């Protein structure tokens, strides 16, 4: 978790829409005195300070000043970005480095595009739009770590949220959380009332529903972005969790209906 001061509006230095992955498949960045905000419209591997995250459309990342960043693209990749300096003061917000913005992604994109269209970078409108986006990102997560619940469960959930596109196993999550497989299983069920696998499945299908109804991504691309690249398995999972096939879910929402 990052400690991000948001009591005062940030100093916005640069922002825009970046297109990458066309001429080379890897980029490395390190801004010594600026934070970086990215909202992704593609799937890629993002490495922050030595830890690799699988990002997908609708994911958002915050990188503190001085932290090295590596992007490994899979083709043409577009993201919205802001380079800024937080202003110190007030109670800090606790924000993951990488998280799935879910249903909030379109609103975040609208705020950032509105900021990009305004000029210059430091104008009151630009700062207001970016400040609002940062507050919304800060509230995507429940807040300060370890105040409620067990830190191993929080660590496992954070890892799940950052890596939905990757194959995940309970032993891997337990290693990331620093506990044994069995201990994580017991802690997770006691805190959430469900199993690790059931939670992972629900989050993947929640993410899939969002992409089906609010994006134009192909169904195979959506399946891959939520870690279920086998289309037959994805179809079965959608029937079981969303009440219909991926195409039925997309068509029902487009027609103003819904699924159970």
C-alpha positions in Angstrom: 0.0 0.0 0.0 1.1 3.6 -0.7 0.6 6.5 1.6 -0.8 9.3 -0.7 -1.5 12.8 0.7 -4.7 14.2 -0.9 -5.8 16.9 1.6 -4.4 19.5 -0.8 -4.7 19.5 -4.6 -1.7 18.0 -6.4 0.8 19.9 -8.6 0.1 18.5 -12.1 3.2 18.7 -14.2 2.3 16.6 -17.3 -0.5 14.5 -18.6 -1.7 12.9 -21.8 -2.5 9.7 -23.8 0.5 7.5 -24.4 0.7 5.0 -27.3 3.4 2.3 -26.8 4.3 -1.2 -28.0 4.4 -0.2 -31.7 8.2 0.0 -32.2 9.4 -1.9 -29.1 7.8 -4.2 -26.6 9.5 -3.0 -23.5 9.9 0.5 -21.9 11.6 1.5 -18.7 10.9 4.7 -16.8 12.0 6.3 -13.6 10.9 9.8 -12.6 13.0 11.1 -9.7 10.6 13.7 -8.3 7.2 13.0 -9.9 4.5 10.5 -9.1 2.9 8.6 -12.1 -0.8 7.7 -12.5 -1.7 5.3 -15.4 -5.1 4.1 -16.5 -4.8 1.2 -18.9 -6.6 0.2 -22.0 -4.6 -2.9 -22.7 -3.1 -6.0 -21.2 0.6 -6.1 -20.3 3.0 -6.9 -17.6 3.9 -4.0 -15.3 7.0 -4.3 -13.1 7.2 -1.8 -10.2 10.3 -1.9 -7.9 11.0 -5.5 -8.9 7.4 -6.9 -8.5 5.5 -7.8 -11.7 1.7 -7.2 -12.0 -0.6 -8.3 -14.9 -2.6 -5.2 -15.9 -5.7 -5.3 -18.1 -8.1 -2.7 -19.5 -9.6 -0.7 -16.7 -6.6 -1.2 -14.3 -5.0 1.8 -12.7 -1.5 2.2 -11.2 0.1 4.8 -9.0 3.9 4.9 -8.9 5.7 7.0 -6.3 8.6 9.3 -7.3 11.9 7.5 -7.8 10.4 4.0 -8.2 11.6 2.2 -11.4 8.8 1.1 -13.8 9.0 -1.5 -16.6 6.3 -2.1 -19.2 6.2 -5.3 -21.2 3.7 -4.8 -24.0 1.8 -7.4 -26.1 1.2 -5.1 -29.1 -0.1 -1.5 -29.6 -0.9 -0.2 -26.1 -2.6 3.0 -25.1 -2.9 4.4 -21.6 -3.8 7.8 -20.0 -1.2 9.2 -17.7 -0.6 12.0 -15.3 2.8 13.1 -13.7 2.2 15.0 -10.5 3.5 16.0 -7.1 1.3 15.4 -4.1 1.2 18.3 -1.6 1.9 17.2 1.9 -0.5 17.5 4.8 -3.6 15.9 6.2 -4.5 12.3 6.9 -3.0 10.1 4.2 -5.0 7.8 2.0 -3.7 4.2 1.5 -3.7 3.1 -2.1 -2.5 -0.1 -3.8 0.2 0.3 -6.4 -2.0 -1.5 -8.9 -5.7 -2.2 -8.8 -8.7 -3.0 -11.0 -10.9 0.2 -11.2 -13.9 -2.0 -12.2 -17.1 -0.1 -12.9 -15.3 3.2 -11.9 -12.9 2.9 -14.9 -15.2 4.8 -17.4 -15.6 7.7 -14.9 -11.9 7.8 -14.3 -11.2 7.9 -18.0 -13.7 10.7 -18.5 -12.1 12.8 -15.8 -8.6 12.2 -17.2 -9.6 12.9 -20.8 -11.3 16.1 -19.6 -8.1 17.1 -17.9 -6.0 16.3 -20.9 -8.3 18.4 -23.1 -7.9 21.4 -20.8 -4.8 23.6 -20.9 -2.3 24.3 -19.6 -1.3 21.5 -17.3 -1.3 23.6 -14.1 -4.7 25.3 -14.7 -7.4 25.1 -12.1 -9.6 22.9 -14.2 -6.8 20.4 -14.9 -5.9 20.2 -11.2 -9.5 19.8 -10.2 -10.1 16.9 -12.6 -6.9 15.1 -11.6 -7.6 15.7 -7.9 -11.0 14.2 -8.2 -9.6 11.2 -10.1 -7.1 10.6 -7.4 -9.7 10.7 -4.7 -11.9 8.2 -6.6 -8.8 5.9 -7.0 -8.1 6.2 -3.3 -11.6 5.0 -2.5 -11.6 2.1 -4.8 -10.0 0.2 -1.9 -11.3 -0.1 1.6 -8.5 2.1 3.0 -5.7 1.7 5.6 -4.2 -1.7 5.7 -4.4 -4.0 8.7 -6.9 -2.0 10.7 -9.5 -4.7 10.2 -8.9 -8.3 9.3 -5.7 -10.3 9.0 -2.8 -8.8 7.0 -2.3 -12.1 5.2 -5.8 -12.0 3.8 -5.4 -8.4 2.8 -2.1 -9.3 1.0 -3.7 -12.2 -0.8 -6.7 -10.1 -2.0 -4.4 -7.3 -3.1 -2.3 -9.9 -5.1 -5.5 -11.3 -6.7 -6.8 -7.9 -7.7 -3.4 -7.1 -9.4 -3.1 -10.4 -11.2 -6.6 -11.4 -12.4 -5.2 -12.1 -15.9 -2.7 -14.6 -14.6 -3.1 -18.2 -13.6 -3.2 -18.2 -9.8 -3.1 -21.0 -7.2 -3.7 -21.0 -3.5 0.0 -22.0 -2.8 1.2 -19.0 -4.8 -1.2 -16.7 -2.9 0.0 -18.1 0.4 3.6 -17.5 -0.5 2.8 -13.9 -1.4 0.9 -13.5 1.9 3.7 -15.1 3.9 1.7 -17.9 5.4 1.1 -21.6 4.7 -1.5 -22.9 2.3 -3.7 -24.3 5.0 -3.3 -21.2 7.2 -4.4 -18.9 4.4 -7.3 -21.1 3.6 -8.5 -21.0 7.3 -7.9 -17.2 7.6 -9.6 -16.5 4.3 -12.8 -18.4 5.1 -13.0 -17.0 8.6 -12.7 -13.4 7.3 -14.7 -13.6 4.0 -17.0 -16.5 4.6 -15.9 -18.1 1.3 -12.9 -20.0 -0.1 -9.9 -18.5 -1.9 -10.9 -20.2 -5.1 -14.5 -19.0 -4.9 -13.4 -15.4 -4.2 -11.0 -15.6 -7.2 -13.7 -17.0 -9.4 -16.2 -14.3 -8.4 -13.8 -11.5 -8.9 -12.9 -12.8 -12.4 -16.5 -13.0 -13.4 -17.3 -9.6 -11.9 -14.5 -8.2 -14.0 -15.7 -10.1 -17.1 -19.2 -8.8 -16.7 -17.9 -5.2 -16.5 -15.9 -5.6 -19.7 -18.7 -7.4 -21.6 -21.2 -4.6 -20.9 -18.9 -1.5 -20.9 -16.2 -2.2 -23.5 -15.9 -3.3 -27.1 -13.2 -5.8 -26.4 -13.7 -9.2 -28.1 -14.9 -12.1 -26.0 -11.6 -13.9 -26.4 -9.7 -10.8 -25.3 -12.0 -10.5 -22.2 -11.6 -14.1 -21.4 -7.8 -13.8 -21.5 -7.8 -10.6 -19.5 -9.6 -12.3 -16.6 -7.4 -15.3 -16.6 -9.7 -17.8 -18.3 -8.3 -18.0 -21.9 -10.0 -21.3 -22.7 -13.2 -20.1 -24.3 -15.2 -23.2 -23.4 -14.2 -22.8 -19.8 -15.0 -19.1 -19.9 -18.5 -19.8 -21.5 -19.2 -22.3 -18.7 -18.1 -19.9 -16.0 -20.3 -17.1 -17.4 -23.3 -19.5 -17.5 -22.6 -20.5 -13.9 -21.8 -17.1 -12.4 -23.6 -14.6 -14.7 -26.6 -16.6 -15.8 -25.8 -16.8 -19.5 -23.2 -17.0 -22.2 -20.8 -14.1 -22.7 -22.6 -13.0 -25.8 -26.0 -13.2 -24.0 -24.7 -11.1 -21.1 -23.4 -8.4 -23.6 -26.6 -8.4 -25.7 -28.9 -8.4 -22.7 -27.2 -5.3 -21.2 -27.1 -3.6 -24.6 -30.9 -4.1 -25.0 -31.5 -2.7 -21.5 -32.2 -6.0 -19.9 -30.1 -8.0 -17.5 -29.0 -11.4 -16.3 -29.5 -13.1 -13.0 
